[in-house]
Amino acid sequence: MPKLKTKSGAKKRFRITASGKVKSAMAGKRHGMIKRTKKQIRQHRGTRVMFKTDGDNIIQYFLPNG
């Protein structure tokens, strides 16, 4: 059996916390800021912890060695 590889795009976008949860940046901050309200830009700062089921899918399919 070949080794399981981590998806390169996923390791740039997600981090796994010590308790096994998945942290990610907020969506909608890559481009097009002129269309967004100041409130939206402010609220999308920083990172968030994903919901458990979403985080479990990320770990299972994209970060198997994470």
C-alpha distances in whole Angstrom, upper triangle without the diagonal:
4,7,9,12,16,18,21,23,23,23,26,28,26,27,26,29,29,29,26,28,27,30,31,34,36,36,39,40,38,41,44,46,49,49,48,50,51,50,47,46,47,45,42,42,39,36,35,33,31,32,29,28,27,26,23,22,22,20,17,17,18,18,15,15,19
4,7,9,13,15,17,20,20,20,23,25,24,24,24,27,27,28,25,27,26,28,29,31,34,33,36,37,35,38,41,43,46,46,45,48,48,47,44,43,44,43,39,39,37,34,33,31,30,31,28,27,26,25,22,21,20,18,16,15,16,16,13,14,17
4,6,10,13,15,18,17,17,20,22,21,21,20,23,24,25,22,23,23,25,26,28,31,31,34,34,33,36,39,41,44,44,43,45,46,45,42,40,41,40,36,36,33,30,30,28,27,28,26,25,24,22,20,19,18,16,14,14,13,13,10,10,14
4,7,10,12,15,14,14,17,19,18,18,17,21,21,22,19,20,19,22,22,25,28,28,30,31,30,33,36,37,41,41,39,42,42,41,38,37,38,36,33,33,30,27,27,25,23,24,22,21,20,18,17,15,14,12,11,10,10,9,7,8,11
4,6,9,12,11,11,14,16,15,16,16,20,21,22,19,20,18,20,20,23,25,25,28,28,27,30,33,34,38,38,37,39,40,39,36,34,36,34,30,30,28,25,25,24,22,24,22,21,20,18,17,15,13,12,11,10,8,8,7,8,10
4,6,9,8,7,11,12,12,12,13,17,18,20,16,17,15,16,16,19,22,22,24,25,23,27,30,31,35,35,33,36,36,35,32,31,32,30,27,27,24,21,21,20,19,21,20,19,17,15,15,13,11,9,10,8,6,5,6,7,8
4,6,5,7,9,10,11,13,14,18,20,21,18,18,15,16,15,17,20,19,22,22,20,23,27,28,32,31,30,33,34,33,30,28,30,28,25,25,23,20,21,20,18,20,20,19,16,15,15,13,10,10,11,8,5,7,9,10,10
4,5,5,7,9,10,13,15,18,21,22,19,19,16,16,15,16,19,19,21,20,18,22,25,26,30,30,29,32,32,32,29,27,29,28,24,24,22,19,20,20,19,22,22,21,18,17,18,16,13,13,14,12,9,9,12,12,12
4,6,5,7,9,12,14,18,21,22,19,18,15,14,12,13,16,15,17,17,15,18,22,23,26,26,26,28,29,29,25,24,25,24,21,21,19,17,18,18,17,20,20,20,16,15,17,15,11,13,15,12,9,10,13,14,13
4,5,5,6,9,11,15,18,19,16,14,11,11,10,12,14,14,17,17,16,19,23,24,27,27,26,28,28,28,25,23,25,23,20,20,18,15,15,15,14,16,17,16,13,12,13,12,8,10,12,10,6,7,11,12,10
4,6,6,7,10,13,16,17,15,14,11,11,10,12,16,16,19,18,17,21,24,25,29,29,27,30,29,29,26,24,25,24,20,20,17,15,16,15,15,18,18,18,15,13,15,14,10,10,13,12,8,7,11,10,9
4,6,8,12,15,18,20,17,16,13,11,10,10,14,14,16,15,14,18,21,22,25,26,25,27,27,26,23,21,22,22,18,17,15,13,15,16,16,19,20,20,17,15,17,16,13,14,16,15,11,11,14,14,12
4,7,10,13,17,18,16,14,10,9,6,7,10,11,13,13,12,16,19,20,23,24,22,24,24,23,20,19,20,19,15,15,13,11,12,12,12,16,17,17,14,12,15,14,11,12,15,14,11,11,15,15,13
4,7,10,13,14,12,10,7,6,5,8,11,12,15,15,15,19,22,22,26,26,24,26,25,24,22,20,21,19,16,15,13,10,10,10,10,13,14,15,12,9,12,12,9,10,13,13,10,9,12,13,10
4,6,10,11,9,8,6,5,7,10,13,15,18,18,18,22,25,25,29,29,26,28,27,26,23,22,22,20,17,16,13,10,10,10,10,14,14,16,13,10,12,14,10,10,14,14,12,9,12,12,8
4,7,8,6,6,5,6,9,12,15,18,21,21,22,25,28,28,32,32,29,30,30,28,26,25,24,22,20,19,15,12,12,9,10,13,12,14,13,9,11,12,10,8,12,14,12,9,11,11,7
4,5,5,5,6,7,11,14,16,19,23,22,24,27,30,29,33,33,30,31,30,28,26,25,24,22,20,19,15,12,11,9,11,13,12,15,14,11,13,15,13,12,15,17,15,13,14,14,10
4,5,7,10,11,14,17,20,23,26,26,27,31,34,33,37,37,34,34,33,31,29,29,27,25,23,22,18,16,15,12,14,16,14,17,17,13,14,17,16,13,17,19,18,15,15,14,11
4,6,9,11,15,18,20,23,27,27,28,32,34,34,37,37,34,34,33,31,29,29,28,25,24,23,19,16,14,11,13,14,12,15,15,12,12,16,15,13,16,19,18,15,16,15,12
4,7,10,13,17,19,21,25,25,26,30,33,32,36,35,33,34,33,31,29,28,27,25,23,22,19,16,14,11,11,12,10,12,12,9,9,12,11,9,12,15,14,12,12,12,9
4,7,10,14,15,18,21,22,24,27,29,29,33,32,29,30,29,27,25,25,24,21,19,19,16,13,10,7,7,9,7,10,10,6,8,11,10,9,12,15,14,12,13,14,11
4,7,10,12,15,18,19,20,24,26,26,29,29,26,27,27,25,23,22,22,19,17,17,14,10,8,6,6,8,8,10,9,5,8,10,8,8,12,13,12,10,13,13,10
4,7,10,12,16,16,17,21,23,23,26,26,23,24,24,22,20,19,18,16,14,13,10,7,6,4,6,10,11,13,11,8,12,13,10,11,15,16,14,13,15,16,12
4,6,9,12,12,13,17,20,19,23,23,20,22,21,20,17,16,16,14,11,11,9,5,6,6,7,11,13,14,11,10,13,14,11,12,16,16,14,13,17,17,14
4,6,9,9,10,14,16,16,19,19,17,18,18,17,14,13,13,11,8,8,6,4,6,9,10,13,16,17,14,13,17,17,14,16,19,19,16,16,20,21,17
4,7,7,10,13,14,14,17,17,14,15,15,14,11,10,11,9,5,7,7,6,7,10,10,13,16,17,14,14,18,18,15,18,21,20,18,19,22,24,20
4,6,8,10,12,12,16,15,12,15,15,14,11,11,12,11,7,10,11,10,10,12,12,14,17,18,14,15,19,18,16,19,21,20,18,19,23,24,22
4,6,7,8,9,12,11,9,12,13,13,9,9,12,11,8,10,12,12,13,16,15,18,21,21,18,19,22,21,19,22,25,23,21,23,26,28,25
4,6,8,7,11,11,9,12,12,12,9,7,10,10,7,8,10,12,13,17,17,20,23,23,20,20,24,23,20,23,26,25,22,23,27,28,25
4,7,8,11,12,11,14,15,16,13,11,14,14,11,12,13,14,16,19,19,22,24,25,21,21,25,23,21,23,26,24,21,23,26,27,25
4,6,8,9,10,13,14,16,13,11,14,15,13,14,16,17,19,22,22,25,28,28,24,25,28,26,24,27,29,27,25,26,30,31,29
4,5,6,7,11,12,14,12,10,14,15,13,15,18,19,21,24,24,26,29,29,26,27,30,29,26,30,32,30,28,29,33,34,32
4,5,5,8,9,11,9,7,11,13,11,12,16,18,20,23,23,26,29,30,26,27,31,29,27,30,33,31,29,30,34,35,32
4,6,8,9,12,11,10,13,15,14,16,19,21,23,27,27,29,32,33,30,31,34,33,31,34,36,35,32,34,37,39,36
4,7,9,12,10,10,13,15,14,16,20,21,23,26,25,27,31,31,28,29,33,31,30,33,35,34,32,33,37,38,36
4,7,8,6,7,10,11,11,13,17,18,19,23,23,25,28,29,26,27,31,30,28,31,33,32,30,32,35,37,34
4,5,5,6,9,10,11,13,17,19,20,23,24,26,29,30,27,29,32,32,30,33,35,35,33,34,37,39,36
4,5,5,6,9,10,11,15,18,19,23,24,26,29,31,28,29,32,32,30,33,36,35,33,34,37,38,35
4,6,5,6,9,10,14,16,17,20,21,23,27,28,26,27,30,30,29,32,34,34,32,33,36,37,34
4,5,5,6,9,12,14,15,18,19,21,24,25,23,24,27,27,26,28,31,30,29,30,33,34,31
4,6,5,7,11,13,15,18,19,22,25,26,24,24,28,27,25,28,31,30,28,29,32,33,30
4,6,6,9,12,14,17,19,21,25,27,24,24,28,28,26,29,32,31,29,29,33,33,30
4,6,8,10,11,14,16,18,21,23,21,21,25,25,24,26,29,29,27,27,31,32,28
4,7,8,9,13,14,16,20,21,19,19,23,23,21,23,26,26,24,24,28,29,25
4,7,9,13,15,18,21,23,20,20,24,24,22,24,27,27,24,24,28,28,25
4,7,11,13,16,19,21,19,18,21,22,19,21,25,25,22,21,25,25,21
4,7,9,13,15,18,15,14,17,18,16,17,21,21,19,18,22,22,18
4,6,9,12,15,12,11,15,16,14,16,19,20,18,18,21,21,18
4,7,9,12,10,8,12,14,12,13,17,18,17,16,18,19,16
4,6,8,6,6,9,11,10,12,14,15,15,14,17,18,15
4,6,5,6,9,10,11,12,14,16,16,16,18,20,17
4,6,5,6,9,10,11,12,14,15,15,16,18,16
4,5,5,6,9,10,11,12,14,14,15,18,16
4,5,5,6,9,10,11,12,13,14,17,15
4,5,5,6,9,10,10,10,12,14,12
4,5,5,6,9,10,10,10,13,11
4,5,5,6,8,9,10,13,12
4,6,6,5,6,8,11,10
4,6,6,5,6,8,7
4,6,6,5,9,9
4,6,6,10,11
4,6,9,9
4,6,5
4,6
4
